[in-house]
Amino acid sequence: MPRRARLDAPGTLHHVIVRGIERRRIVNDVSDRKNFVKRLGELSAGTKTSIYAWALLTNHAHILLRSAEIGLAGFMRRLLTGYAITYNRRHRRWGHLFQNRYKSIICDEDAYFTELVRYIHLNPLRAKLIKSLAQLDRYRWSGHGVLMGKVKNDWQNRDYVLKWFGKKQGEAKSAYRNYVKKGIDQGRRPELVGGGLIRSLGGWSAVKAMRRSGERELSDDRILGSGEFVEQIIKEAQGKIIYQLPVKEHPQKIDEFITQICKNEKVSIEELKAGSRHKEASRVRARIAIGLVRTQGVALAEVARRLGVSTSAISKIIKRAS
């Protein structure tokens, strides 16, 4: 069966899984780990790709990121190719280091963002690379320690993640850690990375229950989300939502559009882009989203990225206005 094209647009949230070829190691020692993390950080900062969660294990790695103008394929190509060359040179080996095709899953941010951050950051504990949550707090090879303030990585988008757990940093860190602690006993969570329908419905038992009731749900193994979310992403990928205003060519026009409406409505652009859900900010965000999508033809994912919310949130705004 031929491989299907990856789904991507600037602003899309992806859970990326990279595995060593034939399940072999991708890191042998601390120097390899430092090299991989350094490259990940430099590339994230250089391409403005937001990274929210990550975990580097012995023979694979997980990354939760929001793609930028370079796109997911460009980002991963530069990360994996550059690392593989230095790894092979250092260990005097030849040939492929990674499986030819990394796995990428588009995620419904509203429904799964915190779940994925927790799932990814618990990987070292599940793999028994460390023995306790206290050790994970200071573990250098995942993003959890960064969120806890025990490890420093300026390139990781720490503030965005913590805002999901509270307004004040101290309260958010505590709530986040408690949330992670509750997930330890949940195990491997195959519904977050398995087949499309099984994944989105939360497991095989839910799929069987749905089929017994005669319900139908659209699914795609490239997407983690409800049938409605899957449908929206596929429609956008098929060009039913036309991207008439490429950001590379007209970024200034989009910025001017947002700035003018914020000025007229007397709402701070910073508040809007920080993802504020205050009533007035939400109203102005909806007005901007509708204008950019319907009159300018900007892609939902790009509008979401510029307004500080998820693609599904923009989709809901457009549908309510229909």
C-alpha positions as CSV (number, residue, x, y, z in Angstrom):
1,M,0.0,0.0,0.0
2,P,1.6,3.4,-1.0
3,R,2.4,5.8,1.7
4,R,0.1,8.7,2.1
5,A,1.3,12.3,2.1
6,R,2.0,13.9,5.5
7,L,-0.5,16.5,6.6
8,D,1.1,19.8,7.6
9,A,0.7,23.6,7.5
10,P,2.4,26.2,9.6
11,G,0.9,26.2,13.1
12,T,-0.1,22.5,13.1
13,L,0.5,20.6,16.3
14,H,2.4,17.3,15.8
15,H,3.4,14.4,18.0
16,V,6.6,13.1,16.3
17,I,8.1,9.7,17.0
18,V,11.6,8.9,15.7
19,R,13.0,5.3,16.0
20,G,16.4,3.8,15.3
21,I,16.6,1.5,12.3
22,E,15.8,-2.1,13.4
23,R,15.2,-0.8,16.9
24,R,18.9,0.0,17.3
25,R,20.3,2.7,19.5
26,I,20.2,6.3,18.4
27,V,22.4,7.4,21.4
28,N,25.2,5.5,23.0
29,D,26.4,7.9,25.7
30,V,26.1,11.4,27.2
31,S,28.0,13.0,24.3
32,D,25.4,11.7,21.8
33,R,22.6,12.9,24.0
34,K,24.1,16.3,24.3
35,N,24.5,16.5,20.5
36,F,20.9,15.5,19.8
37,V,19.4,17.9,22.3
38,K,21.8,20.8,21.2
39,R,20.7,20.3,17.6
40,L,17.0,20.1,18.5
41,G,17.3,23.4,20.5
42,E,19.3,25.3,17.9
43,L,17.0,24.2,15.1
44,S,13.9,25.1,17.2
45,A,15.2,28.6,17.8
46,G,16.5,29.1,14.3
47,T,13.3,28.1,12.6
48,K,10.8,29.4,15.2
49,T,9.4,25.9,15.7
50,S,7.7,25.7,19.1
51,I,8.6,22.6,21.1
52,Y,6.4,21.8,24.1
53,A,7.4,18.3,25.2
54,W,10.2,15.9,24.3
55,A,11.9,12.8,25.5
56,L,15.1,11.2,24.2
57,L,15.4,7.5,25.0
58,T,17.9,4.9,24.0
59,N,16.5,3.8,20.6
60,H,13.8,6.4,20.0
61,A,12.6,9.9,20.7
62,H,9.3,11.7,21.1
63,I,8.7,15.4,20.3
64,L,5.5,17.5,20.6
65,L,5.9,20.5,18.4
66,R,4.1,23.2,16.4
67,S,5.4,23.5,12.8
68,A,6.7,26.8,11.5
69,E,7.3,28.1,8.0
70,I,10.0,25.5,7.4
71,G,7.3,22.8,7.8
72,L,7.6,19.6,9.6
73,A,9.4,17.8,6.8
74,G,12.1,20.5,6.6
75,F,12.6,20.6,10.3
76,M,12.9,16.8,10.7
77,R,15.1,16.4,7.7
78,R,17.6,18.9,9.1
79,L,17.5,17.5,12.6
80,L,17.8,13.8,11.7
81,T,20.3,14.2,8.8
82,G,22.6,16.5,10.7
83,Y,22.6,14.3,13.8
84,A,23.0,11.0,11.8
85,I,26.1,12.3,10.0
86,T,27.9,13.3,13.3
87,Y,26.8,10.1,15.0
88,N,28.1,7.9,12.2
89,R,31.4,9.8,12.0
90,R,31.9,9.6,15.8
91,H,31.1,5.9,16.0
92,R,32.8,5.0,12.7
93,R,29.7,3.5,11.2
94,W,27.9,3.8,7.9
95,G,24.3,3.6,6.6
96,H,21.0,4.7,8.0
97,L,20.6,5.4,11.7
98,F,16.9,6.1,11.8
99,Q,13.9,4.3,10.3
100,N,13.3,5.8,6.9
101,R,10.0,7.4,7.8
102,Y,9.5,8.9,11.2
103,K,5.9,8.9,12.6
104,S,4.0,12.1,12.8
105,I,0.5,12.5,14.2
106,I,-1.6,15.8,13.9
107,C,-3.2,16.4,17.2
108,D,-6.4,18.1,18.3
109,E,-4.9,20.6,20.8
110,D,-8.0,21.3,22.8
111,A,-8.6,17.7,23.6
112,Y,-5.1,16.2,23.8
113,F,-2.4,18.8,24.5
114,T,-2.0,18.1,28.2
115,E,-2.4,14.4,27.8
116,L,0.4,14.3,25.2
117,V,2.8,16.5,27.3
118,R,2.3,14.0,30.2
119,Y,2.6,10.9,28.0
120,I,5.8,12.1,26.4
121,H,7.5,13.2,29.6
122,L,6.7,10.0,31.4
123,N,8.5,7.9,28.7
124,P,11.9,7.8,30.6
125,L,10.1,6.5,33.7
126,R,8.1,3.9,31.8
127,A,11.3,2.8,30.0
128,K,13.0,2.4,33.5
129,L,15.8,4.8,32.6
130,I,15.0,6.4,36.0
131,K,13.3,5.1,39.1
132,S,11.0,7.9,40.3
133,L,9.2,11.1,39.6
134,A,11.7,12.9,41.8
135,Q,14.5,11.7,39.5
136,L,12.4,12.8,36.4
137,D,12.2,16.3,37.9
138,R,15.9,16.7,37.3
139,Y,16.3,14.4,34.3
140,R,18.3,16.2,31.5
141,W,17.0,14.2,28.6
142,S,13.3,15.2,28.5
143,G,11.3,18.4,28.7
144,H,9.8,17.6,32.1
145,G,12.7,19.0,34.1
146,V,12.5,22.2,32.1
147,L,8.8,22.7,33.1
148,M,9.7,22.0,36.7
149,G,12.5,24.7,36.5
150,K,15.2,22.1,37.4
151,V,16.8,22.0,34.0
152,K,17.4,25.0,31.7
153,N,16.6,25.0,28.0
154,D,15.7,28.5,26.7
155,W,14.4,27.1,23.4
156,Q,11.6,25.0,25.0
157,N,8.2,26.8,25.1
158,R,7.8,26.4,28.8
159,D,5.4,29.2,29.5
160,Y,2.9,28.0,26.9
161,V,2.6,24.6,28.5
162,L,2.4,25.9,32.1
163,K,-0.4,28.3,31.2
164,W,-2.6,25.2,30.7
165,F,-2.2,24.4,34.4
166,G,-2.5,27.8,36.0
167,K,-2.0,31.6,35.7
168,K,0.8,31.9,38.3
169,Q,3.9,29.9,37.6
170,G,4.2,28.3,41.1
171,E,0.6,27.1,41.0
172,A,1.0,25.9,37.4
173,K,4.1,23.9,38.2
174,S,2.5,22.2,41.2
175,A,-0.7,21.4,39.2
176,Y,1.4,20.1,36.3
177,R,3.4,17.8,38.5
178,N,0.3,16.4,40.2
179,Y,-1.1,15.8,36.8
180,V,2.0,13.9,35.7
181,K,2.0,11.9,38.9
182,K,-1.6,10.7,38.3
183,G,-0.5,9.4,34.9
184,I,2.2,7.1,36.1
185,D,-0.2,4.2,36.7
186,Q,-1.8,4.6,33.3
187,G,1.0,2.7,31.5
188,R,1.8,3.0,27.9
189,R,-1.4,4.6,26.6
190,P,-1.5,3.0,23.1
191,E,-4.6,5.0,22.3
192,L,-2.4,8.1,22.0
193,V,-0.2,6.6,19.3
194,G,-2.1,3.6,17.7
195,G,-4.5,3.4,14.8
196,G,-6.6,6.4,13.9
197,L,-10.0,5.3,15.2
198,I,-8.7,3.4,18.1
199,R,-6.6,6.3,19.1
200,S,-9.2,9.0,18.8
201,L,-11.9,7.0,20.7
202,G,-9.6,6.1,23.5
203,G,-9.1,2.3,22.9
204,W,-10.4,-0.8,21.2
205,S,-13.3,-1.2,23.7
206,A,-14.6,2.2,22.8
207,V,-14.4,1.3,19.1
208,K,-16.4,-1.9,19.6
209,A,-19.0,-0.1,21.7
210,M,-19.5,2.5,19.0
211,R,-19.9,-0.2,16.3
212,R,-22.4,-2.1,18.4
213,S,-24.5,1.1,18.6
214,G,-24.3,1.7,14.9
215,E,-22.5,5.0,15.2
216,R,-19.8,6.0,12.7
217,E,-16.7,8.2,13.3
218,L,-14.4,9.4,10.6
219,S,-10.8,8.5,11.3
220,D,-7.3,8.8,9.8
221,D,-4.1,7.2,11.3
222,R,-2.3,10.5,10.7
223,I,-4.6,12.4,13.0
224,L,-5.4,12.3,16.8
225,G,-8.9,13.8,17.3
226,S,-12.6,13.5,16.9
227,G,-14.3,12.7,13.6
228,E,-15.1,16.3,13.2
229,F,-11.5,17.4,13.7
230,V,-10.3,14.7,11.2
231,E,-12.7,15.9,8.6
232,Q,-11.6,19.5,9.0
233,I,-7.9,18.7,8.7
234,I,-8.5,16.5,5.6
235,K,-10.6,19.2,3.9
236,E,-7.9,21.7,4.5
237,A,-5.2,19.4,3.2
238,Q,-7.3,18.7,0.1
239,G,-7.5,22.4,-0.7
240,K,-11.2,22.9,0.0
241,I,-10.1,25.8,2.2
242,I,-7.9,27.8,-0.2
243,Y,-4.8,29.4,1.1
244,Q,-4.8,32.5,-1.2
245,L,-2.5,34.6,0.9
246,P,0.8,32.7,1.4
247,V,2.4,33.9,4.6
248,K,5.9,33.9,3.0
249,E,4.7,36.4,0.4
250,H,2.3,38.6,2.5
251,P,3.1,38.4,6.2
252,Q,2.8,42.2,6.6
253,K,-0.8,42.2,5.3
254,I,-1.8,39.7,7.9
255,D,-0.1,41.6,10.7
256,E,-1.7,44.9,9.5
257,F,-5.1,43.2,9.5
258,I,-4.7,42.0,13.1
259,T,-3.2,45.2,14.3
260,Q,-5.9,47.4,12.8
261,I,-8.8,45.3,14.4
262,C,-7.0,45.2,17.8
263,K,-6.6,49.0,17.6
264,N,-10.2,49.6,16.7
265,E,-11.5,47.2,19.4
266,K,-8.9,48.5,21.9
267,V,-7.6,45.0,22.7
268,S,-4.0,44.2,23.3
269,I,-2.3,42.1,20.6
270,E,-0.1,40.6,23.3
271,E,-3.2,39.4,25.2
272,L,-4.7,38.0,22.0
273,K,-1.6,36.1,21.0
274,A,-1.1,34.8,24.5
275,G,-4.2,32.7,24.1
276,S,-6.4,34.8,26.5
277,R,-9.9,33.4,26.8
278,H,-11.4,36.6,28.3
279,K,-14.8,37.4,26.7
280,E,-13.6,40.6,24.9
281,A,-10.4,38.9,23.6
282,S,-12.4,35.9,22.4
283,R,-14.8,38.2,20.5
284,V,-12.0,40.1,18.8
285,R,-10.2,36.8,18.0
286,A,-13.3,35.5,16.4
287,R,-13.7,38.6,14.3
288,I,-10.1,38.4,13.1
289,A,-10.3,34.7,12.4
290,I,-13.4,35.0,10.3
291,G,-11.8,37.9,8.3
292,L,-8.5,36.1,7.7
293,V,-10.1,32.8,6.6
294,R,-13.1,34.1,4.6
295,T,-11.8,37.3,3.0
296,Q,-8.1,36.7,2.9
297,G,-8.1,32.9,2.4
298,V,-5.5,32.2,5.1
299,A,-5.2,28.6,6.3
300,L,-6.8,27.7,9.6
301,A,-3.6,26.4,11.1
302,E,-1.8,29.7,10.2
303,V,-4.6,31.8,11.7
304,A,-4.4,29.6,14.9
305,R,-0.7,30.1,15.2
306,R,-1.0,33.9,14.9
307,L,-3.9,34.1,17.4
308,G,-2.5,31.9,20.1
309,V,-5.1,29.1,19.9
310,S,-5.5,25.7,18.3
311,T,-6.6,24.9,14.8
312,S,-9.7,23.2,16.1
313,A,-10.7,26.4,18.0
314,I,-10.5,28.4,14.8
315,S,-12.5,25.7,13.0
316,K,-15.2,26.1,15.6
317,I,-15.3,29.8,15.2
318,I,-15.7,29.6,11.5
319,K,-18.5,27.0,11.8
320,R,-20.4,29.1,14.4
321,A,-20.3,32.0,12.0
322,S,-21.7,29.9,9.1
